[in-house]
């Protein structure tokens, strides 16, 4: 009888731990909201981090602001600014930006609380970009 009571107690304890440790995962949308700045930009294996920077603000209202800063010495830097709406494709792990009747898709290969790795096409060039979340 003591064995049955101890077994039942152990089973109840494990069940209680299961309920406490289960946490609903944040959706892709929740994990994307925030301000992201590129820390590394590559294309065809070449590092363009010193030349191109992507600054992306994804708002909870599913609106976005994107600044693409290009620095080409001696001409200096220029900034292209975009704003519009964004949505996510949970199945494909894609971020889709829509602005001026144009759609731009970010294929997300890695996403943590502090960084995101994505492939994007900007002005006809495919870039591999690592973004860092800003606080």
C-alpha positions in Angstrom: 0.0 0.0 0.0 2.9 2.4 0.8 4.4 1.8 -2.6 1.1 2.6 -4.3 0.8 5.9 -2.3 4.4 6.9 -3.1 3.8 6.0 -6.7 0.6 8.0 -6.8 2.4 10.9 -5.1 5.2 10.8 -7.6 2.8 10.7 -10.5 0.9 13.7 -9.1 4.1 15.7 -8.6 5.3 15.0 -12.1 1.9 16.0 -13.5 2.0 19.3 -11.5 5.4 20.1 -12.9 4.2 19.5 -16.4 1.5 22.0 -16.0 3.8 24.6 -14.4 6.5 24.2 -17.1 4.1 24.3 -20.1 4.2 27.8 -21.5 2.4 28.9 -24.7 5.1 29.8 -27.2 5.0 33.4 -28.5 3.7 33.6 -32.1 6.0 34.6 -34.9 4.3 38.0 -35.0 5.0 38.6 -31.3 8.6 37.6 -31.7 9.1 39.9 -34.7 7.7 43.1 -33.1 10.5 45.5 -32.2 13.4 47.5 -33.7 16.0 45.6 -35.7 19.3 46.9 -37.0 21.5 45.0 -39.3 24.9 43.9 -37.8 26.1 42.0 -40.8 25.1 42.2 -44.5 26.5 39.8 -47.1 25.8 39.1 -50.7 27.4 36.3 -52.8 29.9 35.7 -49.9 31.1 39.3 -49.9 30.7 41.4 -46.8 28.8 44.6 -47.4 28.2 45.5 -43.7 30.2 48.8 -44.0 28.3 49.8 -47.2 24.6 48.9 -46.5 22.7 49.0 -43.3 19.0 48.0 -42.7 17.1 49.6 -39.8 13.7 48.0 -39.4 11.0 48.9 -37.0 8.2 46.4 -36.8 5.3 47.8 -34.8 2.6 45.7 -33.0 0.0 47.4 -35.2 1.6 45.6 -38.1 3.0 48.8 -39.6 6.7 49.2 -40.3 9.4 51.7 -41.0 12.5 50.7 -42.9 15.6 52.8 -43.5 18.2 51.4 -45.9 21.5 53.4 -45.4 24.1 53.2 -48.1 27.6 54.5 -47.5 29.7 54.8 -50.6 32.9 56.9 -50.1 33.6 59.5 -51.4 30.0 60.2 -52.4 28.9 59.8 -48.8 25.8 58.1 -47.4 22.2 58.1 -48.6 19.1 56.8 -46.9 16.1 55.2 -48.6 13.1 55.2 -46.3 10.0 53.0 -46.6 6.9 52.5 -44.5 3.8 50.4 -44.9 2.2 47.3 -43.5 3.8 44.0 -42.5 2.6 40.5 -41.9 4.1 37.1 -41.1 3.7 33.7 -42.7 4.0 31.4 -39.8 4.3 28.3 -42.0 7.1 29.6 -44.2 8.7 31.7 -41.4 8.6 34.7 -43.7 8.2 38.4 -42.9 6.3 40.2 -45.7 6.6 44.0 -46.1 4.0 45.9 -48.3 4.6 49.5 -49.4 3.8 51.5 -52.5 2.1 48.5 -54.2 5.3 46.5 -53.7 5.9 43.4 -51.6 9.3 42.5 -50.1 9.7 39.1 -48.4 12.3 38.3 -45.7 13.0 34.6 -45.6 13.8 34.1 -41.9 16.2 31.2 -41.2 16.9 32.0 -37.5 15.1 34.0 -34.9 15.9 34.4 -31.3 14.9 37.1 -28.7 17.9 39.2 -29.7 18.8 38.3 -33.3 17.3 37.4 -36.6 18.9 36.0 -39.8 17.1 36.6 -43.0 17.6 36.6 -46.8 16.1 39.5 -48.7 16.2 40.9 -52.2 16.8 44.7 -52.3 17.1 46.5 -55.6 17.7 43.2 -57.4 20.5 42.0 -55.1 20.0 39.1 -52.7 21.4 39.8 -49.2 21.9 37.6 -46.2 21.3 39.9 -43.2 21.8 39.4 -39.5 19.7 41.8 -37.5 20.1 42.6 -33.8 17.1 43.7 -31.7 17.5 47.2 -30.2 16.4 47.8 -26.7 
